[in-house]
């Protein structure tokens, strides 16, 4: 999952040394952090939370411990009162005083209960104004039952995380995330390094600085052109990206690395790695760090044509300026989208032959689908002719559709 800047900033503040609290270890913070983020991720609410005002994991842990201490004090009070009752007789005034003491202890325990445990987590989310009224109505209808179910879900998740922690020695973190906010400068000089997920903050002697990574990139391109070993190349590229991330290097070289990995992934049809690179490139292009934003914008359009994601396609089209739409790569991708939407298959196959850069690799993913659509429409168009004519015409059209173009 790709975290938003607000979530990453929240994670960074959680591991900031200034936020440390005595008695709460880094493992405690990590476990609580996973619990909180996992809770909202399951409900697709990561973007709706006001992370700047949300309590840090160590604050939540401290409040929970305060609640446990208060409850322990409240449970100890009856035993103390019971000892006094066996040795001395109680007057009505003493009974009244003891009952008031019990009520005060119970109130103190209730007041010390953090909102994290006392109320539903969804009540702590700050939604946009357009959703507030709908959210409040839903909560009013649900009543206390929703809070009970959410609390039960939280307890189950907590037990699951604790079992996972007891059964394994460490938890793995994605190397491309900003979980570690400390900036380091690498000292490793090896050109090749196997990719391993980070389980702890990396040491400088295991991280390569930028001038070494530049040599690594050149080496990877030479090996890819001669050996075409994708498993090795992908592993080395992920290791290279990891070294850039932990050193917080974001410049034109970073863009070059992600573009190179994305092209190789497209060539091998690895959409998983391509999507990771494309997501990072979108953020890097916004920082005006160079690269080829027009080329990869065209790839995004073709990818949305393949997936049929109309929502993301509309968002992308809204971001394009008139100058972007006349750029050759983007214009070609928009023409592909238009031909598919209109069912203009003749134009679509012509555009396939004229695809610039690596656009044909993306079009290969949905060209068979469009061929079948074309065949279905050809059959419908000639359905009113005599059977013999239909057979002759369909054979001719199908032959042209499936053999006149590559991969037929």
MORACOR-V706474 format. One record per residue. N is the residue number from 1. SS is DSSP state (helix for helix, strand for strand, loop for the rest). PHI is phi in radians with two decimals (* if undefined). NEAR is the number of other C-alpha atoms within 8 Angstrom. Layout:
# MORACOR-V706474
n->N ss->SS phi->PHI near->NEAR
n->N ss->SS phi->PHI near->NEAR
This chain:
# MORACOR-V706474
n->1 ss->loop phi->* near->2
n->2 ss->loop phi->-1.60 near->3
n->3 ss->loop phi->-1.38 near->7
n->4 ss->loop phi->-1.34 near->7
n->5 ss->helix phi->-1.00 near->6
n->6 ss->helix phi->-1.14 near->8
n->7 ss->helix phi->-1.18 near->10
n->8 ss->helix phi->-1.14 near->11
n->9 ss->helix phi->-1.13 near->8
n->10 ss->helix phi->-1.11 near->11
n->11 ss->helix phi->-1.12 near->10
n->12 ss->helix phi->-1.10 near->12
n->13 ss->helix phi->-1.17 near->9
n->14 ss->helix phi->-1.16 near->11
n->15 ss->loop phi->-1.74 near->12
n->16 ss->loop phi->-1.20 near->9
n->17 ss->helix phi->-0.97 near->5
n->18 ss->helix phi->-1.21 near->4
n->19 ss->helix phi->-1.59 near->9
n->20 ss->loop phi->-1.16 near->9
n->21 ss->loop phi->-2.19 near->6
n->22 ss->loop phi->-1.03 near->5
n->23 ss->loop phi->1.56 near->4
n->24 ss->loop phi->-2.00 near->11
n->25 ss->loop phi->-1.45 near->7
n->26 ss->helix phi->-1.17 near->7
n->27 ss->helix phi->-1.13 near->6
n->28 ss->helix phi->-1.09 near->9
n->29 ss->helix phi->-1.13 near->13
n->30 ss->helix phi->-1.09 near->8
n->31 ss->helix phi->-1.12 near->9
n->32 ss->helix phi->-1.16 near->11
n->33 ss->helix phi->-1.11 near->10
n->34 ss->helix phi->-1.14 near->8
n->35 ss->helix phi->-1.12 near->11
n->36 ss->helix phi->-1.19 near->9
n->37 ss->helix phi->-1.18 near->9
n->38 ss->helix phi->-1.11 near->8
n->39 ss->helix phi->-1.08 near->9
n->40 ss->helix phi->-1.31 near->10
n->41 ss->helix phi->-1.16 near->9
n->42 ss->helix phi->-1.10 near->7
n->43 ss->loop phi->-1.75 near->6
n->44 ss->loop phi->0.95 near->7
n->45 ss->loop phi->-2.08 near->9
n->46 ss->loop phi->-1.08 near->9
n->47 ss->loop phi->-1.40 near->6
n->48 ss->loop phi->-1.65 near->9
n->49 ss->loop phi->-1.45 near->11
n->50 ss->loop phi->-1.45 near->9
n->51 ss->loop phi->-1.17 near->8
n->52 ss->loop phi->-1.18 near->6
n->53 ss->loop phi->-1.75 near->5
n->54 ss->loop phi->-1.33 near->8
n->55 ss->loop phi->-1.05 near->6
n->56 ss->loop phi->-1.24 near->9
n->57 ss->helix phi->-0.99 near->11
n->58 ss->helix phi->-1.19 near->14
n->59 ss->helix phi->-1.18 near->8
n->60 ss->helix phi->-1.13 near->11
n->61 ss->helix phi->-1.10 near->10
n->62 ss->helix phi->-1.11 near->9
n->63 ss->helix phi->-1.12 near->11
n->64 ss->helix phi->-1.12 near->11
n->65 ss->helix phi->-1.20 near->8
n->66 ss->helix phi->-1.08 near->10
n->67 ss->helix phi->-1.14 near->13
n->68 ss->helix phi->-1.09 near->8
n->69 ss->helix phi->-1.15 near->8
n->70 ss->helix phi->-1.15 near->12
n->71 ss->helix phi->-1.18 near->10
n->72 ss->helix phi->-1.11 near->8
n->73 ss->helix phi->-1.15 near->9
n->74 ss->helix phi->-1.17 near->12
n->75 ss->helix phi->-1.27 near->8
n->76 ss->helix phi->-1.35 near->8
n->77 ss->helix phi->-1.09 near->9
n->78 ss->helix phi->-1.09 near->8
n->79 ss->helix phi->-1.17 near->8
n->80 ss->helix phi->-1.16 near->8
n->81 ss->helix phi->-1.15 near->9
n->82 ss->helix phi->-1.14 near->8
n->83 ss->helix phi->-1.14 near->8
n->84 ss->helix phi->-1.16 near->8
n->85 ss->helix phi->-1.21 near->9
n->86 ss->helix phi->-1.34 near->7
n->87 ss->helix phi->-1.80 near->6
n->88 ss->loop phi->-2.30 near->6
n->89 ss->loop phi->-1.46 near->6
n->90 ss->loop phi->-1.79 near->7
n->91 ss->loop phi->-1.65 near->6
n->92 ss->helix phi->-0.98 near->6
n->93 ss->helix phi->-1.19 near->6
n->94 ss->helix phi->-1.17 near->8
n->95 ss->helix phi->-1.07 near->9
n->96 ss->helix phi->-1.14 near->8
n->97 ss->helix phi->-1.14 near->8
n->98 ss->helix phi->-1.16 near->9
n->99 ss->helix phi->-1.14 near->8
n->100 ss->helix phi->-1.17 near->8
n->101 ss->helix phi->-1.10 near->8
n->102 ss->helix phi->-1.09 near->10
n->103 ss->helix phi->-1.12 near->8
n->104 ss->helix phi->-1.16 near->8
n->105 ss->helix phi->-1.15 near->11
n->106 ss->helix phi->-1.12 near->10
n->107 ss->helix phi->-1.14 near->8
n->108 ss->helix phi->-1.12 near->9
n->109 ss->helix phi->-1.13 near->12
n->110 ss->helix phi->-1.19 near->8
n->111 ss->helix phi->-1.19 near->7
n->112 ss->helix phi->-1.41 near->10
n->113 ss->loop phi->-1.17 near->12
n->114 ss->loop phi->-1.22 near->11
n->115 ss->helix phi->-1.02 near->7
n->116 ss->helix phi->-0.98 near->8
n->117 ss->helix phi->-1.80 near->9
n->118 ss->helix phi->-1.41 near->7
n->119 ss->loop phi->-2.25 near->8
n->120 ss->loop phi->-1.20 near->13
n->121 ss->helix phi->-1.07 near->8
n->122 ss->helix phi->-1.16 near->5
n->123 ss->helix phi->-1.23 near->6
n->124 ss->helix phi->-1.62 near->8
n->125 ss->loop phi->-1.48 near->9
n->126 ss->loop phi->-1.71 near->7
n->127 ss->loop phi->-1.65 near->9
n->128 ss->loop phi->-1.20 near->7
n->129 ss->helix phi->-1.06 near->6
n->130 ss->helix phi->-1.19 near->5
n->131 ss->helix phi->-1.84 near->8
n->132 ss->helix phi->-1.06 near->9
n->133 ss->helix phi->-1.10 near->8
n->134 ss->helix phi->-1.12 near->7
n->135 ss->helix phi->-1.15 near->8
n->136 ss->helix phi->-1.14 near->8
n->137 ss->helix phi->-1.12 near->8
n->138 ss->helix phi->-1.12 near->8
n->139 ss->helix phi->-1.16 near->9
n->140 ss->helix phi->-1.14 near->7
n->141 ss->helix phi->-1.28 near->6
n->142 ss->helix phi->-1.22 near->8
n->143 ss->loop phi->1.22 near->8
n->144 ss->helix phi->-1.36 near->6
n->145 ss->helix phi->-1.10 near->7
n->146 ss->helix phi->-1.11 near->10
n->147 ss->helix phi->-1.12 near->10
n->148 ss->helix phi->-1.16 near->8
n->149 ss->helix phi->-1.15 near->8
n->150 ss->helix phi->-1.13 near->10
n->151 ss->helix phi->-1.12 near->10
n->152 ss->helix phi->-1.12 near->8
n->153 ss->helix phi->-1.07 near->8
n->154 ss->helix phi->-1.11 near->9
n->155 ss->helix phi->-1.12 near->8
n->156 ss->helix phi->-1.11 near->8
n->157 ss->helix phi->-1.14 near->9
n->158 ss->helix phi->-1.09 near->9
n->159 ss->helix phi->-1.12 near->8
n->160 ss->helix phi->-1.13 near->8
n->161 ss->helix phi->-1.15 near->10
n->162 ss->helix phi->-1.16 near->8
n->163 ss->helix phi->-1.14 near->8
n->164 ss->helix phi->-1.12 near->8
n->165 ss->helix phi->-1.20 near->10
n->166 ss->helix phi->-1.31 near->7
n->167 ss->helix phi->-1.51 near->6
n->168 ss->loop phi->-2.22 near->7
n->169 ss->loop phi->-1.44 near->6
n->170 ss->loop phi->-2.71 near->6
n->171 ss->loop phi->-1.97 near->7
n->172 ss->loop phi->-1.69 near->7
n->173 ss->strand phi->-2.10 near->9
n->174 ss->loop phi->-1.19 near->7
n->175 ss->loop phi->-1.18 near->10
n->176 ss->loop phi->-1.53 near->8
n->177 ss->loop phi->-1.58 near->9
n->178 ss->loop phi->-1.72 near->9
n->179 ss->loop phi->-1.06 near->8
n->180 ss->loop phi->-1.64 near->9
n->181 ss->loop phi->-1.64 near->8
n->182 ss->loop phi->-1.36 near->4
n->183 ss->loop phi->-1.46 near->7
n->184 ss->loop phi->-2.13 near->7
n->185 ss->loop phi->-2.08 near->8
n->186 ss->loop phi->-1.24 near->12
n->187 ss->loop phi->-2.23 near->10
n->188 ss->strand phi->-1.25 near->10
n->189 ss->loop phi->-1.99 near->7
n->190 ss->loop phi->-1.30 near->7
n->191 ss->loop phi->-1.33 near->8
n->192 ss->loop phi->-1.89 near->6
n->193 ss->loop phi->-2.68 near->7
n->194 ss->loop phi->-1.22 near->7
n->195 ss->loop phi->-1.39 near->8
n->196 ss->loop phi->-2.36 near->6
n->197 ss->loop phi->-1.17 near->8
n->198 ss->strand phi->-1.33 near->10
n->199 ss->loop phi->-2.00 near->8
n->200 ss->loop phi->-2.79 near->4
n->201 ss->loop phi->-0.98 near->6
n->202 ss->loop phi->-1.22 near->8
n->203 ss->loop phi->-1.62 near->7
n->204 ss->helix phi->-1.00 near->11
n->205 ss->helix phi->-1.32 near->8
n->206 ss->helix phi->-1.88 near->9
n->207 ss->loop phi->-2.03 near->12
n->208 ss->strand phi->-1.61 near->14
n->209 ss->loop phi->-1.25 near->12
n->210 ss->helix phi->-1.11 near->7
n->211 ss->helix phi->-1.14 near->6
n->212 ss->helix phi->-1.33 near->11
n->213 ss->helix phi->-1.13 near->11
n->214 ss->helix phi->-1.11 near->9
n->215 ss->helix phi->-1.17 near->9
n->216 ss->helix phi->-1.10 near->11
n->217 ss->helix phi->-1.09 near->9
n->218 ss->helix phi->-1.09 near->8
n->219 ss->helix phi->-1.12 near->8
n->220 ss->helix phi->-1.10 near->10
n->221 ss->helix phi->-1.11 near->8
n->222 ss->helix phi->-1.10 near->8
n->223 ss->helix phi->-1.18 near->9
n->224 ss->helix phi->-1.15 near->11
n->225 ss->helix phi->-1.21 near->7
n->226 ss->helix phi->-1.69 near->6
n->227 ss->helix phi->-1.79 near->6
n->228 ss->loop phi->1.00 near->7
n->229 ss->loop phi->-1.59 near->7
n->230 ss->helix phi->-1.25 near->8
n->231 ss->helix phi->-1.04 near->6
n->232 ss->helix phi->-1.15 near->7
n->233 ss->helix phi->-1.12 near->10
n->234 ss->helix phi->-1.11 near->10
n->235 ss->helix phi->-1.07 near->10
n->236 ss->helix phi->-1.22 near->13
n->237 ss->helix phi->-1.15 near->10
n->238 ss->helix phi->-1.15 near->9
n->239 ss->helix phi->-1.14 near->12
n->240 ss->helix phi->-1.12 near->10
n->241 ss->helix phi->-1.10 near->12
n->242 ss->helix phi->-1.11 near->10
n->243 ss->helix phi->-1.12 near->11
n->244 ss->helix phi->-1.16 near->12
n->245 ss->helix phi->-1.18 near->12
n->246 ss->helix phi->-1.21 near->14
n->247 ss->loop phi->-1.67 near->10
n->248 ss->loop phi->0.98 near->7
n->249 ss->loop phi->-1.59 near->8
n->250 ss->loop phi->-2.34 near->9
n->251 ss->loop phi->-2.62 near->7
n->252 ss->helix phi->-1.12 near->9
n->253 ss->helix phi->-1.18 near->8
n->254 ss->helix phi->-1.04 near->11
n->255 ss->helix phi->-1.07 near->14
n->256 ss->helix phi->-1.09 near->9
n->257 ss->helix phi->-1.12 near->11
n->258 ss->helix phi->-1.17 near->13
n->259 ss->helix phi->-1.15 near->11
n->260 ss->helix phi->-1.10 near->8
n->261 ss->helix phi->-1.13 near->13
n->262 ss->helix phi->-1.12 near->13
n->263 ss->helix phi->-1.14 near->10
n->264 ss->helix phi->-1.14 near->8
n->265 ss->helix phi->-1.11 near->13
n->266 ss->helix phi->-1.12 near->13
n->267 ss->helix phi->-1.07 near->9
n->268 ss->helix phi->-1.69 near->7
n->269 ss->loop phi->1.27 near->7
n->270 ss->loop phi->-1.58 near->9
n->271 ss->helix phi->-1.24 near->8
n->272 ss->helix phi->-1.10 near->6
n->273 ss->helix phi->-1.18 near->10
n->274 ss->helix phi->-1.08 near->13
n->275 ss->helix phi->-1.13 near->9
n->276 ss->helix phi->-1.07 near->8
n->277 ss->helix phi->-1.16 near->12
n->278 ss->helix phi->-1.10 near->12
n->279 ss->helix phi->-1.12 near->8
n->280 ss->helix phi->-1.16 near->9
n->281 ss->helix phi->-1.12 near->11
n->282 ss->helix phi->-1.04 near->8
n->283 ss->helix phi->-1.24 near->8
n->284 ss->helix phi->-1.22 near->11
n->285 ss->helix phi->-1.13 near->11
n->286 ss->helix phi->-1.13 near->7
n->287 ss->loop phi->-1.55 near->6
n->288 ss->loop phi->0.99 near->6
n->289 ss->loop phi->-1.77 near->10
n->290 ss->loop phi->1.60 near->8
n->291 ss->loop phi->1.62 near->9
n->292 ss->loop phi->-2.21 near->6
n->293 ss->helix phi->-1.12 near->8
n->294 ss->helix phi->-1.15 near->10
n->295 ss->helix phi->-1.07 near->10
n->296 ss->helix phi->-1.40 near->9
n->297 ss->helix phi->-1.16 near->9
n->298 ss->helix phi->-1.08 near->15
n->299 ss->helix phi->-1.10 near->11
n->300 ss->helix phi->-1.10 near->9
n->301 ss->helix phi->-1.10 near->13
n->302 ss->helix phi->-1.13 near->14
n->303 ss->helix phi->-1.16 near->9
n->304 ss->helix phi->-1.21 near->12
n->305 ss->helix phi->-1.11 near->10
n->306 ss->helix phi->-1.15 near->10
n->307 ss->helix phi->-1.43 near->6
n->308 ss->loop phi->1.21 near->6
n->309 ss->loop phi->-1.45 near->8
n->310 ss->helix phi->-1.24 near->7
n->311 ss->helix phi->-1.13 near->6
n->312 ss->helix phi->-1.16 near->8
n->313 ss->helix phi->-1.12 near->11
n->314 ss->helix phi->-1.13 near->8
n->315 ss->helix phi->-1.11 near->8
n->316 ss->helix phi->-1.17 near->9
n->317 ss->helix phi->-1.11 near->7
n->318 ss->helix phi->-1.21 near->6
n->319 ss->helix phi->-1.41 near->6
n->320 ss->loop phi->-1.28 near->9
n->321 ss->loop phi->-1.62 near->6
n->322 ss->helix phi->-0.98 near->6
n->323 ss->helix phi->-1.20 near->7
n->324 ss->helix phi->-1.15 near->9
n->325 ss->helix phi->-1.22 near->10
n->326 ss->loop phi->-1.70 near->8
n->327 ss->loop phi->-1.16 near->9
n->328 ss->helix phi->-0.95 near->6
n->329 ss->helix phi->-1.14 near->10
n->330 ss->helix phi->-1.19 near->14
n->331 ss->helix phi->-1.08 near->11
n->332 ss->helix phi->-1.09 near->11
n->333 ss->helix phi->-1.12 near->12
n->334 ss->helix phi->-1.16 near->11
n->335 ss->helix phi->-1.15 near->9
n->336 ss->helix phi->-1.08 near->11
n->337 ss->helix phi->-1.03 near->11
n->338 ss->helix phi->-1.13 near->8
n->339 ss->helix phi->-1.14 near->12
n->340 ss->helix phi->-1.21 near->11
n->341 ss->helix phi->-1.14 near->7
n->342 ss->helix phi->-1.57 near->6
n->343 ss->loop phi->1.30 near->7
n->344 ss->loop phi->-1.54 near->9
n->345 ss->helix phi->-1.27 near->10
n->346 ss->helix phi->-1.05 near->6
n->347 ss->helix phi->-1.16 near->8
n->348 ss->helix phi->-1.06 near->11
n->349 ss->helix phi->-1.23 near->9
n->350 ss->helix phi->-1.15 near->8
n->351 ss->helix phi->-1.15 near->11
n->352 ss->helix phi->-1.09 near->9
n->353 ss->helix phi->-1.21 near->8
n->354 ss->loop phi->-1.78 near->6
n->355 ss->loop phi->-1.10 near->10
n->356 ss->loop phi->-1.46 near->7
n->357 ss->loop phi->0.94 near->6
n->358 ss->loop phi->-1.88 near->10
n->359 ss->helix phi->-1.09 near->11
n->360 ss->helix phi->-1.15 near->11
n->361 ss->helix phi->-1.11 near->10
n->362 ss->helix phi->-1.27 near->13
n->363 ss->helix phi->-1.19 near->11
n->364 ss->loop phi->-1.05 near->8
n->365 ss->loop phi->-1.31 near->8
n->366 ss->loop phi->-2.28 near->9
n->367 ss->helix phi->-1.24 near->8
n->368 ss->helix phi->-1.14 near->8
n->369 ss->helix phi->-1.07 near->7
n->370 ss->helix phi->-1.24 near->10
n->371 ss->helix phi->-1.09 near->10
n->372 ss->helix phi->-1.15 near->8
n->373 ss->helix phi->-1.10 near->8
n->374 ss->helix phi->-1.10 near->11
n->375 ss->helix phi->-1.08 near->10
n->376 ss->helix phi->-1.10 near->8
n->377 ss->helix phi->-1.21 near->8
n->378 ss->helix phi->-1.10 near->10
n->379 ss->helix phi->-1.11 near->9
n->380 ss->helix phi->-1.16 near->7
n->381 ss->helix phi->-1.15 near->7
n->382 ss->loop phi->-1.72 near->10
n->383 ss->loop phi->-1.16 near->8
n->384 ss->loop phi->-1.49 near->5
n->385 ss->loop phi->-1.41 near->7
n->386 ss->loop phi->-1.12 near->7
n->387 ss->helix phi->-0.94 near->6
n->388 ss->helix phi->-1.15 near->6
n->389 ss->helix phi->-1.16 near->8
n->390 ss->helix phi->-1.02 near->11
n->391 ss->helix phi->-1.06 near->8
n->392 ss->helix phi->-1.15 near->8
n->393 ss->helix phi->-1.17 near->9
n->394 ss->helix phi->-1.13 near->11
n->395 ss->helix phi->-1.04 near->8
n->396 ss->helix phi->-1.15 near->8
n->397 ss->helix phi->-1.20 near->9
n->398 ss->helix phi->-1.14 near->9
n->399 ss->helix phi->-1.07 near->9
n->400 ss->helix phi->-1.21 near->8
n->401 ss->helix phi->-1.26 near->12
n->402 ss->helix phi->-1.80 near->9
n->403 ss->helix phi->-2.14 near->9
n->404 ss->loop phi->-1.44 near->8
n->405 ss->loop phi->-2.19 near->9
n->406 ss->loop phi->-1.04 near->5
n->407 ss->loop phi->1.11 near->4
n->408 ss->loop phi->-1.40 near->7
